[in-house]
Amino acid sequence: MKNLKVLIVLFVLAFILSACFPGTPTPVLTTSSEYIKAAWDAYNANKFPEAASLAQECISKWETKAKEQQSALTQAPLNGQVTEDQKKAIQANWALNDVGTAYFIKAQALEKQGKTDEAKKVYEQTAAFPYARAWDPKGWFWSPADEAGAKSAQMP
């Protein structure tokens, strides 16, 4: 009986402490760029299922807007280093850029998990967004569709 009382006291104490000192809260993602950052972070941490899941959430939430933005364009934005005005024009198509990048991240993550057939299909889906551009923190834009095409061509 004494052991039961000790267990109950410990349980209540644990409950109170967990309420007073919660763990690190999971950040709430609200923008497509937050999803892309989280997906890249997961990918770079070798958390490939999480990266693919975050990328898919971005796709699910903003693909319609991405298609609208792409259909409004008449030519592909530049790759590489651009002027500040060109950068602003590219970034104005935020949904297009993030959804194209999300498809690329998802394909990369699937490939890392050995899901080659699925990865190849997702690389091919990335091609539906040829005007998407991803920003490299080193200072230039690149095309997820072009990279996906190259990756898909190398796959068995």
N, C-alpha and C positions, 0 to 999 in steps of 0.2 A: 504494500500500500504506500509505503514511503517513497519507493521508486516512481510510482505513478504520479505522486504529488510533485516530485522533482521534475519529471518529464513535462507535466502541465505548466509548471512555472517556467521552464526553459522555453517551451513553445510560445507562451504568452510574451516572454521577454524577447524572443526572436522576432515575433510579429511586431512588437512595439518598435524595436530597433530598425527593422526593415522599413517601417513607415516613416521613421524620423530621418533615416539615412538611406534614401533610395539609391540604387546604382546609377550609372551614367544613363541618362535618358536617350532613347533612340531619337535622332533628329527627325523632324517632320519635313519631308520633301514637298515643296509646293511649286517649284518651277522646273521647266525642262532642263535648264542648265544645272540645277541642283541634282537632278537625276543623273545627268551625264557625268558630273564630277564624282558622285557616289559610285556610279558604275565603273568609271576608270579606277577609282581608289580600290574598289573590290577586286577588279581585274589585276591591278598591280600588286595586290596582297595575295594573289593566287587563290582568291575566293571566287572561282569561276561560276559556280551555280548562282551565287548572289549577284555577280556582275551581269549574267544573262537575265536574271529576274528583274533587276533594276532597269536594264535596257528595255526589256519588254514592257515594263510599266510606262516608261517614257513614250514608247511607240504607241501603246494603247491610248494614252491620254492626248497625244498631240499629232497623230498621223494625219487626221483630217485637215488640220490647220497647215501642216507641212505640205500637203498636196495642193492646197489653195495657194500658198506662197509660191510653190514651184510653177504652177500653171500661170501665174502672173508674170513670170520672167520670160524674156525672149532670147537671152544668151547666158551662158555659164559665167559665173564670177571667176575672177582670176585665182590661180594658185600661187603660192610663194608669198614674198613680201609685197605689201601693198601700201598705198598712201593712207593717211588717216581718213580721208573722205571715202575711199574705196572700202576700208575696214568697216566704217559705219554702215555703208550700203549693204555689205555682206551680212553684218550682224543684225540688220533689220529683219532678215529672214531667219529669225531665231528658231522657229519650230522646224523649218526645213533642215537647217544645219544640225539641230540636236537629234531629230529623228533619223536622218541619214547616218549620223555618228552612232546613234543607239543601235541601228541595224549592224553596223560594223563591229561594235563592241560585242554584241550578242553572238555574232558569227565567230569572232576570235575566241570568246569564252567557250562556245560549243566545241570548237576545234581543239582547244586545250584539254577538254574533257574526253577527247577521243570520239566525239560524235560527228564524224566526218561528213556523213550524208546530210545531217541536219545543218551543219555549218555551211556546206556548199549551197544549200537552198537559201539560207539567210544571206550569204554573200551575194547570191543572185538577186534577192529582194532589195539589197542595197542599191543595185543598179537602177532601180525605179526612181532614185533621187540623185540624178547626175549633177544637179545644181547645188547640192548641199556642200558646205565647206566646214571643215573642222579647224579649230585654232590650235596650233602647237604653241605651248608656252615659250618656246625658244624664239617665237616672233614671226611665224608665217602660217598661211592657210594651206590646207591640203584637201584632196577630194576623197571622201570615204568610198564613193562609187568606183573611182579609178583604182584605189588600193584593193577594194573587194574583188574587182575584176581580175587583178593580177594574182591575188591569193587563190581565187577560184580556179584560174587557169593552171595553177601549180598543183592542184589537188588531184588525187587519182579518180 
